[in-house]
C-alpha cells in the first residue's frame, strides 16, 4: 500500500510518500521559521496562509517524481492536535485530493506520528516500551503496549519543555526558534556555579512543570544584571542541565514503574544532544535500551504521518465523509491495532 502523508499541524509543511511494504520513498519539508522570526513565535493566521501557498506545489512536485497521483492507494493527514487553521488547511487539501481521485483518506494523530517515528529506522524498538514525547506544546510519558494502546503516565501541568526552552531563550535575547539557540549557547560552557531547581522531582509521580524554571531563569537574570556574555551562557547551561536532569529522573521512574526495558524519545526536543547523551548514559547504567528517531524525523514531518496513517489504513481504517479536525485530541482515545 502506497500512501501520501500531509503534516500541517503548526509551522512546518511536511509531505511524504510511504510504501507500507518498503518504507519511506521520498519526503519534502518546508519550515516557516523565517515567516515567524520577526514576531518571536508562531502567528497562527500566518501559519495557515503559508500552508495554503506551499502545500499544493510540494505535493505536485513529489508526485511527479514518484509515479503520479494514480499510483497512490490512499491519503493520510494530520487531524490533530495542533493549530485549528493549520490543521484545516491540511485536512481540506487531503480530503479534496482523495475525493477527486476516489481514494480512501484518514486523519492521523500528530503525537502518534512522533511516537512511532523511531520505527522508520532500521534499529526499531519492540513493544512494549515507555515513550517520552517532547514536541512543541507537549511533554508526556506514555506506556505503549502496542500501536494504538497508549496510557499517559505523566504530562506537563503548564509549559511543555519546548515552550520553556523557547521562552527562556527569548528572555536571553536569542532569536526564534529559541530552543536550538539556547542549546548552542549552553554548549559554550562546561560548568557553572548557578544552581537551578529540578521541578517536581522531590515528590512522587510522573507529571512535569517547567513554567517555574523559566521564572527562576528570569529572576537569575535580574540578579546578575547587567548580563555579560558569560552570564548568559551560564544561565543557558544551568537551565538546560535542570531540564535534562528532570527528564532523566522521570524517565527512570517510568521505566521502574512499568518494568519495561525500552525507552523511546521522540519530538523536536529529542534532537537535543545533551538530552540524548544523558539518556544513553542512564540506559547503559540500567541495562535498558533507548531509541531516538533519525534527526530528520524529530521535528514535524510528513514521513511520520505517512507511516502512522499507512499502518492504520493497511488495517482497514478509513475516515467518514466529513472534514473535521481535533485541535485537542487525547492519545488514549485511539483504536488499538491488532
N, C-alpha and C positions, 0 to 999 in steps of 0.2 A: 504493500500500500504506500502510495506517494502522496504526501500532503504539503500544502503551503501553510506556513505559520506566520502570523502577524502579531507583533508586540507593539502596543501603543499606550501603555498604562500611565506614562508620565512624560519624560522629556527625551526619550530616545525612540526612534522608529526602527524596529527590527523586523527584517523579512528573511525567511529561510525556507528551503525545500528539504524535506526529510523523507527518506525511504525507510520504512519500518524494518525491512529485512537487511538493509546495508548501512544505514546511518545517515548523517548529515551530508547532503550533496553539495550545497553551497548556501551562503548567507550574506546578507547586506545589513549594515548598521549605520544609521545617521544619528549623531548626537547634537542636541540643541544647546550645547554649552555656550557658544558664542551669542546665541539669541537671548539667553537669560543672564549672561555675565554682568551686564551693566546694571541689573536690578538686584544682584546679590542673591538670587534664588529663583526658583521656578515660578513663572507667571502662568497660571492655568490657561487663560484665554490664548496667550501666545503659543503655548504648547499645542493646543488643539489646532490652531490655524497652521502651524508648521507641519503637523501630521497630514493635514489635508493636502498641503503642497508637495510633500516629499513621498508619501506612501505609494501612490499610484505609479509614478515613474520608476520607483525602485522595484515594484512588483513586475512591471512590464519588462524591465531590463533583465531581471533574474529569470523570468520565464522564457524569454527569448533565447537565453543561453542554455536552457535546461529542458528542452522538449516542448515548450509552449503550454498554453492553458489546458489543452485537451489531454495532456499527459497526466494531469492531476486526478487523484481519486477522492480528494476531499480538501477542505479548507478549515483551518483552526485559527482562533484569535484569542487575545486576552479579554476575558469578560469582566475581570475584577481580581482583587481590589485595585484601586487607583483613582486618578482624577476623572470625574464624570465626563467632561467634554472630550478628553483624550481617548477614553475608553469608547465613547460613542462613535468617534471617527473610525477607529479600527473595526468596531462591530458593523457599522454601516457598509464599509468597504468590503469586508469579508462576506457579509450576507448578500450584498448585491452581486458580488462576483459568483458566489455559489448559486444564487438564483438564476443568473444569466447562463451558467454552464450546466445547470441541473445537477449539481454535485452536493453531497452532504456537507454540513457545516457544524462546528462545535465550538462553544466558548470554553476557555481554559482558565483555571485558577492561577493567577500570577505567581503566588508563593509555591504552589505545587511545581510550577516550572522551575523555580530556583532550587527547590528541594531535590528534584530529580536531575538537575544539571550535571552532577558528577557521573551519572550513568552514560553520558556522552563520551567519557574517557575509556580507554582500554582497561585500566585498573578501576573497576567499578565495585561499589560495596554490595554485599548481600544483605537481605533483610533478615532480622530486624536491626534497626540502628537508632541512635539519637541524632537528631538534626538540630544544629544551631543555625537559625535563619537570621541574617543580619543584612537586610536590604531596605534602603530608603527609610520609610516610616515604620518599619517592622523590626523588632528584635524578639525572638522567641525560641524556646527549646521545645522540640516536638518528639514524641515517642512514635516512631514509624515502624509499624508491623508489616505493612505491605503497601502497594500503590493504592491510595485512597483510604487507608486505615490509619488515621492520624489522631493523636491525643496531645493537646497542648499541655506541657508540663509547667511552663512559666513564660511570662512575656513582660514587656516593658509597661510600667504603670504610668509613664509620662513620655519623655523624649526617648526615641529609639537611639541606638548607637550612632547610626549615620547622621541623624539630626544633631546629636550632641557634638559630633566631630565638626559638622558644618558651622554650627552656631559659635562654637569656641574659636574656630578658625576666623570667623568674621570678627569676633572680639579682638583677635590678634592682628587684624588688618590684612588678612590673607585673601587672595582673590577666590571667586567662585569657580568650580566647586571646591569647598574648603577642606574636605576630608583628606584627599591625597596631598594637598599643600601642607596641611598640618603634620602629616606623617613624614613628609620630606624635611620639614623644618626640625622635627624631633630627631631625625636621623643625624643631624649635625652635631649632636652632643651625645655623650655616653653615660653621664651621671649628673645628678643634681641634689642639692640639699633640700629642695622643695618636696614636701610630702602631701600628696592628695589622698582623700579618703577613697576607700573601696566600698561603694554604696551597697547596702543590704546584704553584705556577706557575713555580718555578725548576728544574723537571725536565720532560722530555718526557712526552707522554701527555695523556689527557683525563679521567682519574679525578679525583674530588673527595675532600676530607677536611675536615670542619668541626668535629670534636669538640675539636681543639686550639685553635681560635679561641674556642670557648666557655670553655675553661680559661684562655686568655690574658685574656679579659674578667674572669674571677673574680680572677685574680692582680692585675690592674689595680685592681679594686675594693678589694682588701686594701691595696694600696699607698696608695690615696687616702683610706682610712678615717680619720675619719668622712666619709661622702659628702655633698656638698652637692647641691642640685637641678641645679646647673650641671655638676658632675662626672657625674652620672647621664646627663644629656642628651649630654654629650660622649662618654661611653662608648658610648651607643646610636648616636651618629653615626659614631664610628670603626669600630664593629662593622659597621654597615650598609654603609659605604663599602668595607670589606675584602671583604665578601661580594659586593657588586655588581662590584667590580673583578675578583675571581676568576672570577665567572660570565662577565663580558665577555671576559676573556682566553681562557677555554676555548672560548667560542662562536666567537671569531675564529679560533682554531686549528682548530676543527671545520670551519668554512667553507673554510679554506685546504686542509685535508686532503682534503675531499670535492670541492672545486671547485664546490660549489653556490653559487647566488646568492640563496637564500631561507632565512630562519631563522624558525621558529615557536617561540613561547614560550607554554607552557600550564601550568596548575595554579595553586593558590592564591597562591604567591609571585609568579606572573606579574602579579598585580594591584599589586605594589609600584611606586609611582610613580618612585622613584629608579632602579630596575632598568629600567623602561620607557624613561625618558628617556635613560639611558646607552646602551642597546642601539640606540635610534633614532639617537643621535649616531654610534655605531660604524657602523651601517648606511649612513648618509649618507656617511661618510668612505670606506667600502669600496665604495660604489655597489652595495649589495645591498638587499634588502627584508626587513623584519622584520614579522611578523604576530603579533597578540595576539588572544585571544578577547575578546568583549564581557565587561565586568566580571561580569555575571550568570552567565557560563559559566566563570569562572576557578575558583571553588570547586566542590566536588562538586555535581552537579545531575542531574536526570533527563533533561534535554534532550540532553546529550552521549551518554548511554547509549542513548536512543531513536534518535539519529542513527546512531551506530556500529552498533547492532543492526539498525536498519532497512536499512542498506546490505547487511549480510550476509544478512538474511532475504530481501531482494529478489533476492539472488543465489542463493537456494535453500538456504541453510544452516538446519539445524534441530537441536535437541538430541535426544538419545536419551531414553527414558522413565526417566531416573534423576535423582534430586535430589542433586547434589553441588556443592561449591564448592571454590575453589582459593585459599586464603589467600596462597600463593606461586605466582606464575604468570609466566613469562618472556614478554615481548613477542615474542621471536624464535621462539616456537613457533607463532604464529598462522598461519593459512592466508591466502595472498595471494588477493585478488580480482582477476580479470582485467577 
